[in-house]
Amino acid sequence: MGKYFGTDGFRGEANKQLTVEHAFKVGRFIGWYYGAARDKSCKVVIGKDTRRSSYMFEYALVAGLTASGADVYLLHVTTTPSVAYVVRTEEDFDCGIMISASHNPYYDNGIKLINDRGEKMTEDVIAEIEAYLDGESGEVPLAYGDKIGCTVDYSAGRNRYIGYLISLATRSYKGMRVGLDCSNGSAWMIAKSVFDALGAKTYVINNHPDGFNINTDCGSTHIHVLQDFVKEKQLDVGFAFDGDADRCIAVDENGKVIDGDLILYVCGRYMKEHGKLTNNTVVTTVMSNFGLYKAFDKVGINYEKTNVGDKYVYENMQQNGHRIGGEQSGHIIFSKYASTGDGILTAIKVMEVMLEEKQSLGKLAEPVTIYPQLLKNVRVRDKKTAREDKDVMAAVDAVADKLGSEGRILVRESGTEPVIRVMVEAPDDATCEKYVSEVVDVIYQKGHAVAQ
């Protein structure tokens, strides 16, 4: 990760960590880098979520891009995966930009950069952008005369994406009662349009964005709202999205949460049984639940484990040709259909399994027993020193031996904070608490922890 850009773009509180000056300069560099620096014209597509500050950053980016000679195509309020889709499927776009802080509160925002393949921008380009932001690479030239860029209303691109999603459904949803929690974010119009077109009886909540209520007590990070709604309305299934709709968490007919791990099981098993699970492998992260792996073992599905972050999941899928992967948080990637996590696409694929198998979502997820999980964060003076302390490692090994095949322990360094994360999964909460404490106590005893 760089100084400004992390695994999911340049993110921070609007006009504090992320300012309009940053956005303008990002636009200036990208417009030049993909245009004048290569002696060609440059085309960039931009989407945004519903935060009030998204408009401010959109205008700043547009000013920078057009000043450097780029033509900018505006999708307006749309989802992150729609930006990736438009860039990926139209040959003449050089890159895409999504203005969103995903599941963060309204006062945060972010700039996500997407390359011409619909993937996250490569690290070498990010490094050049950061050098420009810090004034290390000099100024880039302004465009003059007929070289100055223009803006184009490109809502047609968003509509094309909606049509693409509809085309992926294998059956009509007629007779299905579906709840959608749009998190007052990017999915607020798109999700309902898709499910209505497919014939569902659609019940929608949190689809009235006002610039401030995105992700506020709603969406995939506040799933209890949809749980209550599904039970109250006696719906067949519910789907909750986050602010930019690249995540999906489902709720079954009984109001039970079907998180990303359970979605990976439901869809992965279906794909295996229908000969669609390339390499017989599902890609997960190290934070996926131990119960998911035991369920995969029972049905003979292999799995990969990557670092936390959908970026790492996608990289593994690309390198090895795997077709499905994702995170517990609901970032699910179906690489045959998309180059990024896509919440609405994920909901469509879950609906496919339900309809083709003629089973409820609760029944489909039933074979997975989710293990209790306890995670404690310990603020330390130095992450590497604490993690590699021989006594800490010995304590971790001792817990792993005691757990055997009935659980697991994971100790890792935070990617963004001076924190060591200690996580244990076991058959019961008491065992989780006992073994997490054994390791945390050693970290404190050895003087690594910072008093809080």
PLY file of the C-alpha trace (Angstrom):
ply
format ascii 1.0
element vertex 452
property float x
property float y
property float z
element edge 451
property int vertex1
property int vertex2
end_header
0.00 0.00 0.00
1.12 3.52 -0.76
0.98 6.78 1.13
-2.46 7.72 -0.20
-3.86 4.64 -1.93
-4.66 1.49 0.04
-6.03 -1.83 -1.19
-9.33 -0.15 -2.11
-8.33 3.27 -3.40
-7.59 6.66 -1.86
-9.94 6.92 1.11
-10.42 9.37 3.97
-12.69 11.98 5.48
-13.81 14.43 2.81
-11.72 17.62 2.79
-9.48 16.28 5.56
-7.45 13.27 4.46
-8.99 13.41 0.96
-9.39 16.92 -0.48
-10.62 18.48 -3.71
-6.99 19.38 -4.46
-6.11 15.68 -4.30
-8.97 14.85 -6.66
-8.01 17.61 -9.10
-4.39 16.43 -9.20
-5.38 12.78 -9.64
-7.46 13.90 -12.61
-4.65 16.03 -14.00
-2.17 13.17 -13.88
-4.49 10.49 -15.27
-5.62 12.72 -18.13
-2.02 13.37 -19.10
-0.71 9.85 -18.42
-3.25 8.13 -20.66
-3.41 10.96 -23.19
-0.71 13.50 -24.03
2.09 11.37 -22.53
1.20 8.71 -25.10
0.41 11.18 -27.87
-3.22 10.09 -28.02
-6.67 11.13 -26.87
-7.86 9.90 -23.48
-11.32 8.66 -22.44
-12.27 8.12 -18.80
-15.58 6.97 -17.32
-16.64 8.18 -13.85
-19.29 6.93 -11.44
-20.19 8.05 -7.94
-22.22 7.01 -4.92
-24.82 9.09 -3.07
-22.62 10.94 -0.55
-22.96 14.71 -0.66
-19.20 15.06 -1.18
-19.26 12.75 -4.21
-20.47 15.62 -6.40
-17.63 17.83 -5.17
-15.03 15.20 -5.98
-16.65 14.43 -9.33
-16.33 18.06 -10.41
-12.74 18.26 -9.17
-11.77 15.10 -11.04
-13.52 16.31 -14.19
-11.72 19.66 -14.01
-8.36 17.96 -13.69
-9.03 15.40 -16.42
-10.38 17.85 -19.00
-7.58 20.34 -18.22
-5.15 17.60 -19.20
-7.06 16.85 -22.39
-9.21 13.86 -21.39
-12.83 13.35 -22.42
-14.89 12.30 -19.39
-18.01 10.14 -19.57
-20.30 10.49 -16.55
-22.36 7.53 -15.35
-23.63 9.68 -12.45
-24.86 7.74 -9.37
-24.01 4.12 -10.05
-22.24 1.09 -8.61
-18.52 0.31 -8.57
-19.02 -2.89 -10.61
-20.93 -0.93 -13.26
-17.89 1.30 -13.80
-15.69 -1.78 -14.10
-18.17 -3.32 -16.56
-18.28 -0.27 -18.84
-14.49 0.07 -18.92
-14.02 -3.65 -19.51
-16.57 -4.04 -22.30
-15.90 -0.90 -24.32
-12.57 -0.89 -26.12
-11.82 2.81 -26.19
-11.93 3.66 -22.46
-8.48 4.05 -20.92
-9.64 3.74 -17.32
-12.50 4.25 -14.90
-12.92 6.12 -11.63
-15.44 5.39 -8.89
-16.05 8.00 -6.20
-17.05 6.11 -3.08
-15.95 5.07 0.39
-17.90 1.82 0.11
-19.37 0.87 3.52
-17.86 3.85 5.39
-20.05 6.63 6.87
-21.21 9.55 4.71
-18.46 11.96 5.79
-15.77 9.70 4.30
-15.18 9.35 0.60
-12.76 7.69 -1.74
-11.32 7.52 -5.25
-11.14 4.03 -6.73
-9.12 3.70 -9.93
-9.96 0.96 -12.44
-7.79 0.00 -15.41
-8.95 -0.76 -18.95
-9.54 -4.42 -18.05
-12.02 -3.47 -15.33
-9.54 -4.36 -12.60
-8.01 -2.28 -9.83
-5.26 -0.01 -11.13
-1.81 -1.60 -11.08
0.64 -0.62 -8.36
3.17 0.92 -10.79
0.61 3.47 -12.03
-0.53 4.17 -8.46
3.10 4.84 -7.49
3.42 7.40 -10.29
0.20 9.13 -9.20
1.44 9.31 -5.62
4.76 10.78 -6.74
2.86 13.47 -8.63
0.64 14.22 -5.61
3.79 14.76 -3.54
5.39 17.00 -6.17
8.21 14.54 -6.81
7.70 14.20 -10.56
7.20 17.80 -11.65
4.12 19.34 -13.24
2.20 17.90 -16.18
1.30 20.16 -19.12
-2.12 21.72 -19.56
-4.14 21.13 -22.72
-4.86 24.12 -24.97
-7.28 24.97 -27.77
-9.03 22.00 -29.29
-7.02 19.64 -27.07
-9.01 20.56 -23.94
-11.29 17.70 -22.94
-15.06 17.60 -22.67
-17.70 15.89 -20.53
-20.37 13.53 -21.85
-23.56 12.37 -20.12
-23.18 8.60 -20.31
-26.20 7.27 -18.43
-26.51 4.90 -21.40
-23.52 3.01 -20.02
-25.30 2.48 -16.71
-28.40 1.26 -18.56
-26.29 -1.18 -20.56
-24.97 -2.60 -17.29
-28.52 -3.05 -15.98
-29.40 -4.92 -19.17
-26.34 -7.12 -18.73
-27.37 -8.08 -15.19
-30.89 -8.94 -16.33
-29.46 -11.13 -19.11
-27.58 -13.27 -16.56
-30.71 -14.61 -14.85
-31.56 -18.19 -15.84
-35.24 -18.08 -14.82
-38.04 -15.64 -14.17
-38.45 -14.49 -10.57
-42.23 -14.48 -10.86
-43.82 -15.54 -7.59
-40.70 -14.78 -5.55
-41.00 -12.23 -2.74
-37.61 -10.51 -2.50
-36.43 -7.87 -0.04
-33.69 -5.40 -1.02
-31.80 -3.13 1.38
-30.06 -0.59 -0.84
-28.16 1.12 2.00
-29.27 4.53 0.66
-26.38 4.13 -1.73
-25.46 3.29 -5.30
-27.95 0.44 -5.67
-30.97 2.54 -4.76
-32.41 2.56 -8.29
-30.48 -0.18 -10.06
-31.31 -3.15 -7.80
-35.06 -2.62 -7.92
-34.96 -2.11 -11.70
-33.23 -5.46 -12.15
-35.47 -7.48 -9.83
-38.66 -5.86 -11.13
-37.64 -6.63 -14.71
-37.10 -10.27 -13.76
-40.61 -10.53 -12.36
-40.01 -10.55 -8.61
-42.41 -9.06 -6.12
-39.83 -6.60 -4.83
-39.86 -4.99 -1.40
-37.26 -2.24 -1.06
-35.96 -0.40 2.00
-33.32 2.29 2.45
-33.66 3.58 -1.09
-34.10 7.29 -0.29
-30.57 8.76 -0.24
-30.19 12.33 1.00
-26.40 12.65 0.89
-26.02 11.90 4.60
-27.80 8.58 5.23
-25.66 6.22 3.13
-24.79 3.15 5.26
-26.48 4.71 8.31
-28.20 1.89 10.21
-28.81 0.07 6.94
-27.24 -2.12 4.30
-24.83 -5.02 4.56
-23.08 -3.66 7.67
-26.36 -3.35 9.62
-27.98 -6.57 8.49
-30.42 -6.73 11.42
-32.60 -4.17 9.61
-33.13 -6.52 6.67
-33.55 -9.50 8.99
-36.47 -7.80 10.72
-37.93 -6.71 7.37
-37.81 -10.20 5.85
-39.52 -11.70 8.88
-42.12 -8.94 9.09
-43.07 -9.21 5.40
-42.63 -13.02 5.28
-40.34 -12.77 2.27
-38.62 -15.64 0.47
-35.19 -14.00 0.63
-33.50 -10.66 1.22
-30.32 -9.04 -0.10
-28.44 -6.14 1.50
-25.82 -4.09 -0.33
-23.21 -1.59 0.84
-22.69 2.01 -0.27
-21.22 1.26 -3.71
-22.96 -2.14 -4.09
-19.88 -4.29 -4.54
-20.94 -6.33 -1.47
-23.97 -8.48 -0.81
-25.13 -10.15 2.40
-28.28 -12.27 2.17
-31.02 -13.14 4.64
-32.90 -16.43 4.31
-36.63 -17.02 4.64
-36.32 -17.36 8.43
-34.35 -14.15 8.88
-31.00 -15.91 9.28
-27.91 -14.09 7.96
-26.25 -15.71 4.95
-22.87 -13.97 4.86
-20.14 -14.15 2.24
-18.83 -17.50 3.51
-22.25 -19.12 3.24
-22.79 -17.58 -0.20
-19.47 -19.09 -1.31
-20.67 -22.49 -0.09
-24.12 -22.27 -1.69
-22.82 -21.07 -5.05
-19.60 -23.12 -4.97
-21.41 -26.38 -4.32
-23.99 -25.62 -7.02
-21.22 -24.85 -9.51
-19.43 -28.10 -8.65
-22.57 -30.18 -9.07
-23.22 -28.61 -12.48
-19.66 -28.86 -13.79
-19.01 -25.11 -13.57
-16.46 -25.01 -10.74
-13.23 -24.68 -12.67
-10.32 -26.41 -10.89
-12.85 -27.58 -8.24
-11.62 -24.64 -6.15
-13.15 -21.70 -4.27
-10.90 -18.77 -3.28
-11.34 -17.46 0.28
-9.38 -15.22 2.63
-7.70 -16.24 5.87
-10.67 -14.77 7.76
-13.23 -17.18 6.31
-14.89 -19.30 8.97
-13.44 -22.68 9.93
-16.90 -24.17 9.46
-16.83 -23.24 5.78
-13.68 -25.28 5.24
-15.11 -28.30 7.05
-18.23 -28.06 4.85
-16.10 -27.84 1.71
-14.12 -30.87 2.84
-17.33 -32.89 3.20
-18.42 -32.21 -0.40
-14.92 -32.50 -1.87
-14.33 -28.86 -2.83
-10.81 -27.48 -2.66
-10.06 -23.96 -1.46
-7.36 -21.32 -1.54
-6.69 -18.83 1.28
-5.42 -15.33 0.51
-4.69 -12.25 2.59
-7.71 -10.18 3.59
-8.91 -7.98 0.71
-10.89 -8.66 -2.46
-7.85 -7.44 -4.39
-5.89 -10.50 -3.25
-8.83 -12.81 -3.92
-9.08 -11.56 -7.50
-5.33 -11.80 -8.07
-5.40 -15.46 -7.01
-8.37 -16.16 -9.26
-6.67 -14.56 -12.25
-3.37 -16.35 -11.70
-5.00 -19.77 -11.33
-8.13 -19.55 -13.45
-10.59 -20.02 -10.58
-14.22 -18.99 -11.15
-15.52 -17.98 -7.71
-13.97 -16.34 -4.66
-14.72 -13.81 -2.00
-14.80 -12.59 1.55
-16.99 -13.10 4.59
-18.00 -9.42 4.25
-19.90 -10.16 1.03
-17.36 -9.25 -1.65
-18.04 -12.16 -4.00
-16.35 -12.38 -7.40
-17.68 -14.49 -10.27
-14.78 -14.13 -12.67
-16.70 -15.39 -15.72
-19.07 -12.44 -15.42
-17.21 -9.64 -13.62
-13.76 -8.37 -12.69
-14.77 -7.11 -9.26
-17.13 -7.93 -6.43
-20.70 -7.16 -7.51
-23.50 -7.21 -4.95
-26.40 -7.30 -7.41
-24.72 -9.96 -9.54
-24.16 -12.01 -6.38
-27.87 -11.75 -5.55
-28.71 -12.95 -9.07
-26.40 -15.96 -8.72
-27.92 -16.87 -5.35
-31.40 -16.63 -6.90
-30.22 -18.94 -9.67
-29.27 -21.64 -7.17
-32.57 -21.29 -5.28
-34.69 -21.50 -8.43
-32.73 -24.21 -10.22
-32.49 -26.39 -7.12
-36.05 -25.56 -6.03
-34.87 -25.07 -2.45
-34.98 -22.22 0.03
-31.79 -20.38 0.82
-31.94 -21.61 4.41
-32.01 -25.23 3.23
-29.14 -24.66 0.79
-26.90 -23.17 3.52
-27.92 -25.69 6.19
-24.91 -28.04 5.80
-22.50 -25.35 7.02
-22.00 -25.07 10.77
-20.50 -21.66 11.46
-18.00 -21.85 14.31
-17.99 -19.23 17.07
-15.23 -16.71 16.40
-13.51 -14.27 18.73
-11.18 -11.55 17.49
-9.19 -9.28 19.79
-7.03 -6.39 18.64
-3.92 -5.57 20.64
-2.27 -2.19 20.03
1.50 -2.73 20.04
4.70 -0.73 19.77
5.96 -2.67 16.76
3.83 -5.17 14.87
6.64 -7.22 13.38
8.55 -7.50 16.65
5.44 -8.59 18.54
4.35 -11.07 15.88
7.77 -12.68 15.61
8.52 -12.86 19.35
9.48 -16.50 20.04
7.30 -16.72 23.12
4.28 -15.32 21.27
4.84 -17.79 18.46
5.18 -20.61 20.99
1.86 -19.62 22.58
0.20 -19.60 19.15
1.61 -23.05 18.32
0.44 -24.39 21.69
-3.12 -23.19 21.05
-3.09 -24.66 17.54
-2.04 -28.04 18.98
-4.82 -27.94 21.59
-7.44 -27.05 18.99
-6.30 -29.74 16.58
-8.93 -30.36 13.90
-11.69 -28.76 15.98
-10.74 -25.14 15.47
-8.00 -22.76 14.47
-6.04 -19.72 15.58
-4.94 -16.86 13.36
-2.57 -14.10 14.48
-1.80 -11.39 11.97
-0.62 -7.81 11.70
-3.12 -5.12 10.76
-2.43 -3.55 7.38
-3.48 -0.08 8.51
-2.84 0.22 12.27
-0.14 -0.65 14.84
-2.26 -3.60 15.88
-1.90 -7.36 16.22
-5.13 -9.25 15.59
-5.65 -12.51 17.51
-8.54 -14.64 16.26
-9.71 -18.07 17.45
-12.50 -20.23 16.06
-13.69 -23.16 18.14
-16.84 -25.19 18.87
-17.95 -22.84 21.67
-17.49 -19.27 22.89
-15.74 -20.27 26.12
-12.99 -22.08 24.22
-12.51 -19.07 21.94
-12.17 -16.74 24.94
-9.76 -19.07 26.73
-7.34 -19.49 23.84
-7.41 -15.88 22.66
-6.56 -14.80 26.19
-3.62 -17.21 26.35
-1.94 -15.51 23.39
-2.95 -11.94 24.27
-1.57 -12.42 27.81
1.85 -13.35 26.40
1.87 -10.25 24.18
1.25 -8.13 27.28
3.71 -10.07 29.46
6.50 -9.52 26.93
5.90 -5.75 26.95
4.75 -5.41 23.34
1.33 -3.94 24.10
0.66 -0.23 24.40
-1.49 0.75 27.39
-4.90 2.05 26.33
0 1
1 2
2 3
3 4
4 5
5 6
6 7
7 8
8 9
9 10
10 11
11 12
12 13
13 14
14 15
15 16
16 17
17 18
18 19
19 20
20 21
21 22
22 23
23 24
24 25
25 26
26 27
27 28
28 29
29 30
30 31
31 32
32 33
33 34
34 35
35 36
36 37
37 38
38 39
39 40
40 41
41 42
42 43
43 44
44 45
45 46
46 47
47 48
48 49
49 50
50 51
51 52
52 53
53 54
54 55
55 56
56 57
57 58
58 59
59 60
60 61
61 62
62 63
63 64
64 65
65 66
66 67
67 68
68 69
69 70
70 71
71 72
72 73
73 74
74 75
75 76
76 77
77 78
78 79
79 80
80 81
81 82
82 83
83 84
84 85
85 86
86 87
87 88
88 89
89 90
90 91
91 92
92 93
93 94
94 95
95 96
96 97
97 98
98 99
99 100
100 101
101 102
102 103
103 104
104 105
105 106
106 107
107 108
108 109
109 110
110 111
111 112
112 113
113 114
114 115
115 116
116 117
117 118
118 119
119 120
120 121
121 122
122 123
123 124
124 125
125 126
126 127
127 128
128 129
129 130
130 131
131 132
132 133
133 134
134 135
135 136
136 137
137 138
138 139
139 140
140 141
141 142
142 143
143 144
144 145
145 146
146 147
147 148
148 149
149 150
150 151
151 152
152 153
153 154
154 155
155 156
156 157
157 158
158 159
159 160
160 161
161 162
162 163
163 164
164 165
165 166
166 167
167 168
168 169
169 170
170 171
171 172
172 173
173 174
174 175
175 176
176 177
177 178
178 179
179 180
180 181
181 182
182 183
183 184
184 185
185 186
186 187
187 188
188 189
189 190
190 191
191 192
192 193
193 194
194 195
195 196
196 197
197 198
198 199
199 200
200 201
201 202
202 203
203 204
204 205
205 206
206 207
207 208
208 209
209 210
210 211
211 212
212 213
213 214
214 215
215 216
216 217
217 218
218 219
219 220
220 221
221 222
222 223
223 224
224 225
225 226
226 227
227 228
228 229
229 230
230 231
231 232
232 233
233 234
234 235
235 236
236 237
237 238
238 239
239 240
240 241
241 242
242 243
243 244
244 245
245 246
246 247
247 248
248 249
249 250
250 251
251 252
252 253
253 254
254 255
255 256
256 257
257 258
258 259
259 260
260 261
261 262
262 263
263 264
264 265
265 266
266 267
267 268
268 269
269 270
270 271
271 272
272 273
273 274
274 275
275 276
276 277
277 278
278 279
279 280
280 281
281 282
282 283
283 284
284 285
285 286
286 287
287 288
288 289
289 290
290 291
291 292
292 293
293 294
294 295
295 296
296 297
297 298
298 299
299 300
300 301
301 302
302 303
303 304
304 305
305 306
306 307
307 308
308 309
309 310
310 311
311 312
312 313
313 314
314 315
315 316
316 317
317 318
318 319
319 320
320 321
321 322
322 323
323 324
324 325
325 326
326 327
327 328
328 329
329 330
330 331
331 332
332 333
333 334
334 335
335 336
336 337
337 338
338 339
339 340
340 341
341 342
342 343
343 344
344 345
345 346
346 347
347 348
348 349
349 350
350 351
351 352
352 353
353 354
354 355
355 356
356 357
357 358
358 359
359 360
360 361
361 362
362 363
363 364
364 365
365 366
366 367
367 368
368 369
369 370
370 371
371 372
372 373
373 374
374 375
375 376
376 377
377 378
378 379
379 380
380 381
381 382
382 383
383 384
384 385
385 386
386 387
387 388
388 389
389 390
390 391
391 392
392 393
393 394
394 395
395 396
396 397
397 398
398 399
399 400
400 401
401 402
402 403
403 404
404 405
405 406
406 407
407 408
408 409
409 410
410 411
411 412
412 413
413 414
414 415
415 416
416 417
417 418
418 419
419 420
420 421
421 422
422 423
423 424
424 425
425 426
426 427
427 428
428 429
429 430
430 431
431 432
432 433
433 434
434 435
435 436
436 437
437 438
438 439
439 440
440 441
441 442
442 443
443 444
444 445
445 446
446 447
447 448
448 449
449 450
450 451
